[in-house]
Amino acid sequence: MPNGSLDRHLFGRPGDAPVLTWEQRYKVAAGVASALNYLHHDYDHVVIHRDMKPSNIMLDAAFNARLGDFGLARALDADKTSYTDRAGLPGTLGYIAPECFHTGRATRELDVFGFGAVVLEIVCGRRNSCCHPAGCSQLLEEAWELHGAGSVLEAVDPRLAGAFDEAEAERLLLLGLACSHPNPGERPTAQAILQILTHSAPPPDVPPSRPAFMWPAVLVKGDEEMCTSGSSATCSTVMTSSL
């Protein structure tokens, strides 16, 4: 791709690539959302990408986003909502949803969580670095704190020097937080994400502080229950107020 990866533009060394304008950032986010909606809802089979991150998003000459690296992707049978990887859960820390460390399953909600992390990186211009499997990241925590303080726009990449649409920035930041919800059933679907980004739907309602992670979590929208082993040890409730 002529403009390389999104990762290079967001996190490359000064001079490696021009800083993305606000219009380009919003366009990239909408393009990735469109690709995700296609994989989850419009393709013949549900496809779980399983490795949503900026280095897997390529930009063409017009800065249209192309979702790449399908080496970890899996298609699901029509009657399935998740895929269990017997070799272990693949992906990258910071983009893997916390429930996946309990289930070992790749679901659409996993992709949505990864998309939320990418959206925050696009807006903030900072890497969603994470070294803890519970999904903790400094970027996500700071975004929640700023949102709770009523100053979420302070998270916007300072390299933009104020040259951004405040309403769109707030929309993207709230969407990123909604997609990063600790409980999978509370995350928007790819269809809802696309509607929000195309202004066909309002920004999501996001609580003022990050909700607790509870396990087992109940998926909504018709997905199967996450806890299926019947083991009391596996199905015990886990609560984490600050991941």
C-alpha positions as YAML, in Angstrom:
chain: A
units: angstrom
residues:
- id: 1
  name: MET
  ca: [0.00, 0.00, 0.00]
- id: 2
  name: PRO
  ca: [1.37, 3.44, -0.94]
- id: 3
  name: ASN
  ca: [1.02, 4.94, 2.54]
- id: 4
  name: GLY
  ca: [2.03, 1.88, 4.50]
- id: 5
  name: SER
  ca: [0.49, 0.95, 7.83]
- id: 6
  name: LEU
  ca: [-1.56, 3.05, 10.21]
- id: 7
  name: ASP
  ca: [0.99, 2.13, 12.87]
- id: 8
  name: ARG
  ca: [3.71, 3.98, 10.95]
- id: 9
  name: HIS
  ca: [1.67, 7.18, 10.78]
- id: 10
  name: LEU
  ca: [0.55, 7.12, 14.40]
- id: 11
  name: PHE
  ca: [3.69, 5.93, 16.15]
- id: 12
  name: GLY
  ca: [6.58, 6.29, 13.72]
- id: 13
  name: ARG
  ca: [9.60, 8.43, 14.45]
- id: 14
  name: PRO
  ca: [9.29, 12.12, 13.53]
- id: 15
  name: GLY
  ca: [9.84, 12.46, 9.81]
- id: 16
  name: ASP
  ca: [8.98, 8.84, 9.01]
- id: 17
  name: ALA
  ca: [5.47, 9.81, 7.92]
- id: 18
  name: PRO
  ca: [3.35, 12.97, 8.01]
- id: 19
  name: VAL
  ca: [1.02, 13.42, 10.96]
- id: 20
  name: LEU
  ca: [-2.47, 12.34, 9.96]
- id: 21
  name: THR
  ca: [-4.99, 15.16, 9.73]
- id: 22
  name: TRP
  ca: [-8.25, 14.90, 11.62]
- id: 23
  name: GLU
  ca: [-10.16, 14.24, 8.39]
- id: 24
  name: GLN
  ca: [-7.80, 11.38, 7.56]
- id: 25
  name: ARG
  ca: [-8.15, 9.88, 11.03]
- id: 26
  name: TYR
  ca: [-11.93, 9.88, 10.93]
- id: 27
  name: LYS
  ca: [-11.85, 8.42, 7.43]
- id: 28
  name: VAL
  ca: [-9.57, 5.61, 8.59]
- id: 29
  name: ALA
  ca: [-11.79, 4.80, 11.58]
- id: 30
  name: ALA
  ca: [-14.88, 4.68, 9.36]
- id: 31
  name: GLY
  ca: [-13.07, 2.52, 6.82]
- id: 32
  name: VAL
  ca: [-12.01, -0.03, 9.42]
- id: 33
  name: ALA
  ca: [-15.55, -0.06, 10.82]
- id: 34
  name: SER
  ca: [-16.91, -0.78, 7.35]
- id: 35
  name: ALA
  ca: [-14.47, -3.67, 6.92]
- id: 36
  name: LEU
  ca: [-15.39, -5.08, 10.32]
- id: 37
  name: ASN
  ca: [-19.09, -4.85, 9.54]
- id: 38
  name: TYR
  ca: [-18.50, -6.75, 6.30]
- id: 39
  name: LEU
  ca: [-16.62, -9.54, 8.08]
- id: 40
  name: HIS
  ca: [-19.17, -9.87, 10.88]
- id: 41
  name: HIS
  ca: [-22.45, -9.30, 9.05]
- id: 42
  name: ASP
  ca: [-22.24, -9.05, 5.24]
- id: 43
  name: TYR
  ca: [-19.89, -11.86, 4.23]
- id: 44
  name: ASP
  ca: [-21.23, -15.37, 3.53]
- id: 45
  name: HIS
  ca: [-19.84, -16.54, 6.88]
- id: 46
  name: VAL
  ca: [-19.05, -14.65, 10.05]
- id: 47
  name: VAL
  ca: [-15.30, -14.00, 10.01]
- id: 48
  name: ILE
  ca: [-13.43, -13.15, 13.20]
- id: 49
  name: HIS
  ca: [-10.24, -11.23, 12.43]
- id: 50
  name: ARG
  ca: [-8.71, -11.78, 15.91]
- id: 51
  name: ASP
  ca: [-5.81, -9.35, 15.54]
- id: 52
  name: MET
  ca: [-7.16, -5.81, 15.19]
- id: 53
  name: LYS
  ca: [-4.28, -3.36, 15.58]
- id: 54
  name: PRO
  ca: [-2.76, -0.43, 13.65]
- id: 55
  name: SER
  ca: [0.06, -2.48, 12.11]
- id: 56
  name: ASN
  ca: [-2.60, -4.62, 10.40]
- id: 57
  name: ILE
  ca: [-4.39, -1.63, 8.89]
- id: 58
  name: MET
  ca: [-2.93, -0.49, 5.57]
- id: 59
  name: LEU
  ca: [-3.52, 2.88, 3.90]
- id: 60
  name: ASP
  ca: [-3.81, 3.41, 0.15]
- id: 61
  name: ALA
  ca: [-2.83, 6.56, -1.75]
- id: 62
  name: ALA
  ca: [-6.05, 8.33, -0.69]
- id: 63
  name: PHE
  ca: [-5.71, 7.14, 2.93]
- id: 64
  name: ASN
  ca: [-8.53, 4.65, 2.58]
- id: 65
  name: ALA
  ca: [-8.10, 1.95, 5.21]
- id: 66
  name: ARG
  ca: [-7.63, -1.69, 4.24]
- id: 67
  name: LEU
  ca: [-7.78, -4.32, 6.97]
- id: 68
  name: GLY
  ca: [-4.97, -6.81, 6.40]
- id: 69
  name: ASP
  ca: [-3.14, -9.79, 7.91]
- id: 70
  name: PHE
  ca: [-5.85, -12.44, 7.98]
- id: 71
  name: GLY
  ca: [-3.41, -15.08, 9.15]
- id: 72
  name: LEU
  ca: [-5.29, -15.43, 12.44]
- id: 73
  name: ALA
  ca: [-8.79, -14.93, 11.02]
- id: 74
  name: ARG
  ca: [-11.36, -17.70, 11.28]
- id: 75
  name: ALA
  ca: [-14.73, -18.20, 9.59]
- id: 76
  name: LEU
  ca: [-17.53, -19.50, 11.78]
- id: 77
  name: ASP
  ca: [-20.22, -21.96, 10.80]
- id: 78
  name: ALA
  ca: [-23.66, -20.42, 10.43]
- id: 79
  name: ASP
  ca: [-24.85, -21.82, 13.77]
- id: 80
  name: LYS
  ca: [-21.77, -20.75, 15.75]
- id: 81
  name: THR
  ca: [-20.93, -17.50, 17.51]
- id: 82
  name: SER
  ca: [-17.39, -18.28, 18.65]
- id: 83
  name: TYR
  ca: [-14.29, -20.22, 17.73]
- id: 84
  name: THR
  ca: [-12.12, -22.04, 20.27]
- id: 85
  name: ASP
  ca: [-8.40, -22.08, 19.53]
- id: 86
  name: ARG
  ca: [-6.94, -25.23, 21.01]
- id: 87
  name: ALA
  ca: [-3.39, -23.96, 20.56]
- id: 88
  name: GLY
  ca: [-4.01, -20.94, 22.76]
- id: 89
  name: LEU
  ca: [-5.53, -17.52, 22.22]
- id: 90
  name: PRO
  ca: [-3.67, -15.55, 19.55]
- id: 91
  name: GLY
  ca: [-3.51, -11.80, 19.25]
- id: 92
  name: THR
  ca: [-1.72, -8.89, 20.88]
- id: 93
  name: LEU
  ca: [-2.01, -7.72, 24.49]
- id: 94
  name: GLY
  ca: [-3.94, -4.49, 24.66]
- id: 95
  name: TYR
  ca: [-6.26, -5.60, 21.86]
- id: 96
  name: ILE
  ca: [-7.50, -8.89, 23.34]
- id: 97
  name: ALA
  ca: [-10.76, -8.64, 25.29]
- id: 98
  name: PRO
  ca: [-10.45, -9.66, 28.96]
- id: 99
  name: GLU
  ca: [-13.09, -12.40, 28.78]
- id: 100
  name: CYS
  ca: [-11.06, -14.26, 26.17]
- id: 101
  name: PHE
  ca: [-8.49, -15.18, 28.80]
- id: 102
  name: HIS
  ca: [-11.26, -17.08, 30.59]
- id: 103
  name: THR
  ca: [-12.85, -18.72, 27.54]
- id: 104
  name: GLY
  ca: [-10.08, -19.13, 24.98]
- id: 105
  name: ARG
  ca: [-12.71, -18.19, 22.42]
- id: 106
  name: ALA
  ca: [-12.55, -15.75, 19.55]
- id: 107
  name: THR
  ca: [-15.85, -13.91, 19.13]
- id: 108
  name: ARG
  ca: [-17.17, -10.86, 17.35]
- id: 109
  name: GLU
  ca: [-16.96, -9.08, 20.70]
- id: 110
  name: LEU
  ca: [-13.21, -9.73, 20.70]
- id: 111
  name: ASP
  ca: [-12.87, -7.90, 17.38]
- id: 112
  name: VAL
  ca: [-15.01, -5.02, 18.67]
- id: 113
  name: PHE
  ca: [-12.77, -4.68, 21.74]
- id: 114
  name: GLY
  ca: [-9.71, -4.52, 19.47]
- id: 115
  name: PHE
  ca: [-11.44, -1.94, 17.28]
- id: 116
  name: GLY
  ca: [-12.09, 0.19, 20.36]
- id: 117
  name: ALA
  ca: [-8.40, 0.15, 21.23]
- id: 118
  name: VAL
  ca: [-7.52, 1.16, 17.66]
- id: 119
  name: VAL
  ca: [-10.03, 4.03, 17.71]
- id: 120
  name: LEU
  ca: [-8.51, 5.42, 20.90]
- id: 121
  name: GLU
  ca: [-5.06, 5.21, 19.33]
- id: 122
  name: ILE
  ca: [-6.27, 7.02, 16.21]
- id: 123
  name: VAL
  ca: [-7.70, 9.89, 18.25]
- id: 124
  name: CYS
  ca: [-5.00, 10.11, 20.90]
- id: 125
  name: GLY
  ca: [-1.96, 9.37, 18.74]
- id: 126
  name: ARG
  ca: [-0.56, 7.10, 21.45]
- id: 127
  name: ARG
  ca: [0.10, 3.40, 21.52]
- id: 128
  name: ASN
  ca: [-2.25, 1.24, 23.55]
- id: 129
  name: SER
  ca: [0.61, -0.50, 25.30]
- id: 130
  name: CYS
  ca: [-0.36, -3.23, 27.72]
- id: 131
  name: CYS
  ca: [1.56, -5.85, 29.65]
- id: 132
  name: HIS
  ca: [-1.32, -7.38, 31.61]
- id: 133
  name: PRO
  ca: [-3.73, -10.01, 30.24]
- id: 134
  name: ALA
  ca: [-6.67, -8.39, 32.01]
- id: 135
  name: GLY
  ca: [-6.75, -5.73, 29.32]
- id: 136
  name: CYS
  ca: [-5.29, -2.89, 31.38]
- id: 137
  name: SER
  ca: [-3.66, -0.07, 29.44]
- id: 138
  name: GLN
  ca: [-2.59, 3.39, 30.47]
- id: 139
  name: LEU
  ca: [-4.23, 4.94, 27.40]
- id: 140
  name: LEU
  ca: [-7.59, 3.35, 28.16]
- id: 141
  name: GLU
  ca: [-7.46, 4.25, 31.84]
- id: 142
  name: GLU
  ca: [-6.57, 7.87, 31.09]
- id: 143
  name: ALA
  ca: [-9.39, 8.11, 28.55]
- id: 144
  name: TRP
  ca: [-11.85, 6.86, 31.16]
- id: 145
  name: GLU
  ca: [-10.51, 9.33, 33.74]
- id: 146
  name: LEU
  ca: [-10.81, 12.28, 31.36]
- id: 147
  name: HIS
  ca: [-14.30, 11.22, 30.37]
- id: 148
  name: GLY
  ca: [-15.34, 11.01, 34.01]
- id: 149
  name: ALA
  ca: [-13.93, 14.48, 34.63]
- id: 150
  name: GLY
  ca: [-15.90, 15.91, 31.70]
- id: 151
  name: SER
  ca: [-12.74, 16.73, 29.75]
- id: 152
  name: VAL
  ca: [-12.46, 13.82, 27.34]
- id: 153
  name: LEU
  ca: [-11.30, 16.08, 24.49]
- id: 154
  name: GLU
  ca: [-8.02, 16.58, 26.35]
- id: 155
  name: ALA
  ca: [-7.14, 13.08, 25.14]
- id: 156
  name: VAL
  ca: [-6.93, 14.21, 21.50]
- id: 157
  name: ASP
  ca: [-3.47, 13.98, 19.92]
- id: 158
  name: PRO
  ca: [-1.67, 17.27, 20.74]
- id: 159
  name: ARG
  ca: [0.13, 17.08, 17.38]
- id: 160
  name: LEU
  ca: [-3.13, 18.20, 15.79]
- id: 161
  name: ALA
  ca: [-2.71, 21.54, 17.61]
- id: 162
  name: GLY
  ca: [-6.46, 21.91, 17.99]
- id: 163
  name: ALA
  ca: [-7.21, 21.32, 14.30]
- id: 164
  name: PHE
  ca: [-9.99, 18.80, 14.77]
- id: 165
  name: ASP
  ca: [-13.77, 18.61, 14.85]
- id: 166
  name: GLU
  ca: [-14.73, 18.52, 18.53]
- id: 167
  name: ALA
  ca: [-18.07, 16.78, 17.98]
- id: 168
  name: GLU
  ca: [-16.45, 14.08, 15.86]
- id: 169
  name: ALA
  ca: [-13.60, 13.66, 18.33]
- id: 170
  name: GLU
  ca: [-16.03, 13.20, 21.21]
- id: 171
  name: ARG
  ca: [-18.03, 10.73, 19.10]
- id: 172
  name: LEU
  ca: [-14.91, 8.67, 18.39]
- id: 173
  name: LEU
  ca: [-13.67, 8.75, 21.97]
- id: 174
  name: LEU
  ca: [-17.03, 7.66, 23.37]
- id: 175
  name: LEU
  ca: [-17.19, 4.92, 20.75]
- id: 176
  name: GLY
  ca: [-13.71, 3.75, 21.70]
- id: 177
  name: LEU
  ca: [-14.73, 3.54, 25.36]
- id: 178
  name: ALA
  ca: [-17.98, 1.74, 24.52]
- id: 179
  name: CYS
  ca: [-16.14, -0.83, 22.42]
- id: 180
  name: SER
  ca: [-13.64, -1.31, 25.26]
- id: 181
  name: HIS
  ca: [-16.37, -2.11, 27.80]
- id: 182
  name: PRO
  ca: [-15.06, -4.90, 30.08]
- id: 183
  name: ASN
  ca: [-18.25, -6.91, 29.64]
- id: 184
  name: PRO
  ca: [-18.76, -8.24, 26.10]
- id: 185
  name: GLY
  ca: [-22.54, -8.00, 26.03]
- id: 186
  name: GLU
  ca: [-22.35, -4.23, 26.54]
- id: 187
  name: ARG
  ca: [-20.16, -3.57, 23.49]
- id: 188
  name: PRO
  ca: [-21.82, -2.28, 20.30]
- id: 189
  name: THR
  ca: [-22.02, -4.55, 17.28]
- id: 190
  name: ALA
  ca: [-20.08, -3.76, 14.11]
- id: 191
  name: GLN
  ca: [-23.37, -2.65, 12.55]
- id: 192
  name: ALA
  ca: [-24.00, -0.20, 15.38]
- id: 193
  name: ILE
  ca: [-20.41, 1.07, 15.15]
- id: 194
  name: LEU
  ca: [-20.81, 1.84, 11.46]
- id: 195
  name: GLN
  ca: [-24.11, 3.64, 12.08]
- id: 196
  name: ILE
  ca: [-22.47, 5.79, 14.76]
- id: 197
  name: LEU
  ca: [-19.54, 6.70, 12.51]
- id: 198
  name: THR
  ca: [-21.79, 7.57, 9.56]
- id: 199
  name: HIS
  ca: [-23.97, 9.73, 11.86]
- id: 200
  name: SER
  ca: [-26.95, 7.42, 11.31]
- id: 201
  name: ALA
  ca: [-27.04, 6.91, 15.08]
- id: 202
  name: PRO
  ca: [-26.06, 9.11, 18.05]
- id: 203
  name: PRO
  ca: [-22.85, 8.55, 20.01]
- id: 204
  name: PRO
  ca: [-23.10, 5.71, 22.53]
- id: 205
  name: ASP
  ca: [-24.08, 6.30, 26.13]
- id: 206
  name: VAL
  ca: [-20.98, 5.68, 28.22]
- id: 207
  name: PRO
  ca: [-20.92, 5.58, 32.04]
- id: 208
  name: PRO
  ca: [-18.70, 8.16, 33.79]
- id: 209
  name: SER
  ca: [-16.27, 5.53, 35.04]
- id: 210
  name: ARG
  ca: [-15.03, 2.22, 33.73]
- id: 211
  name: PRO
  ca: [-17.44, -0.58, 34.73]
- id: 212
  name: ALA
  ca: [-16.21, -3.56, 36.70]
- id: 213
  name: PHE
  ca: [-15.24, -6.70, 34.83]
- id: 214
  name: MET
  ca: [-17.56, -9.49, 35.97]
- id: 215
  name: TRP
  ca: [-17.16, -13.15, 35.18]
- id: 216
  name: PRO
  ca: [-19.02, -15.09, 33.96]
- id: 217
  name: ALA
  ca: [-20.43, -12.42, 31.70]
- id: 218
  name: VAL
  ca: [-23.67, -12.85, 29.78]
- id: 219
  name: LEU
  ca: [-23.53, -12.12, 26.09]
- id: 220
  name: VAL
  ca: [-26.55, -10.49, 24.52]
- id: 221
  name: LYS
  ca: [-27.72, -10.24, 20.92]
- id: 222
  name: GLY
  ca: [-28.21, -13.99, 20.65]
- id: 223
  name: ASP
  ca: [-24.67, -15.13, 21.37]
- id: 224
  name: GLU
  ca: [-24.15, -18.32, 23.36]
- id: 225
  name: GLU
  ca: [-23.31, -18.25, 27.05]
- id: 226
  name: MET
  ca: [-19.64, -17.80, 27.74]
- id: 227
  name: CYS
  ca: [-19.46, -20.35, 30.54]
- id: 228
  name: THR
  ca: [-20.18, -23.80, 29.15]
- id: 229
  name: SER
  ca: [-17.98, -26.28, 31.01]
- id: 230
  name: GLY
  ca: [-20.33, -26.67, 33.96]
- id: 231
  name: SER
  ca: [-17.34, -26.53, 36.29]
- id: 232
  name: SER
  ca: [-17.98, -24.45, 39.39]
- id: 233
  name: ALA
  ca: [-14.32, -23.42, 39.35]
- id: 234
  name: THR
  ca: [-14.63, -22.16, 35.78]
- id: 235
  name: CYS
  ca: [-18.01, -20.53, 36.33]
- id: 236
  name: SER
  ca: [-17.23, -18.69, 39.55]
- id: 237
  name: THR
  ca: [-17.79, -14.96, 39.47]
- id: 238
  name: VAL
  ca: [-14.79, -12.69, 39.12]
- id: 239
  name: MET
  ca: [-15.11, -8.95, 39.71]
- id: 240
  name: THR
  ca: [-12.38, -6.46, 38.94]
- id: 241
  name: SER
  ca: [-13.24, -2.83, 39.50]
- id: 242
  name: SER
  ca: [-10.14, -1.38, 37.89]
- id: 243
  name: LEU
  ca: [-8.36, -3.44, 35.27]
...
